[in-house]
């Protein structure tokens, strides 16, 4: 798996999600992946692997060490 921690993401995504959650708690939102590299074509195998990674990401939780890091940053 590529993602081994919920900290393996960028701060922009987290803060934008938090802003939506706090400012518009009843809103339904949809996030969309955008590949910024022109000419890249994803095969079905790529899509399947990405979906597998997303499923794995959904199973992750913060451990105590990560929560300590976040609270002290």
Secondary structure, DSSP 8 states (H G I E B T S, - for coil): ----STTSS-HHHHHHHHHHHHH-TT----------STT----HHHHHHHHHHHHHHHH----HHHHHHHHT-
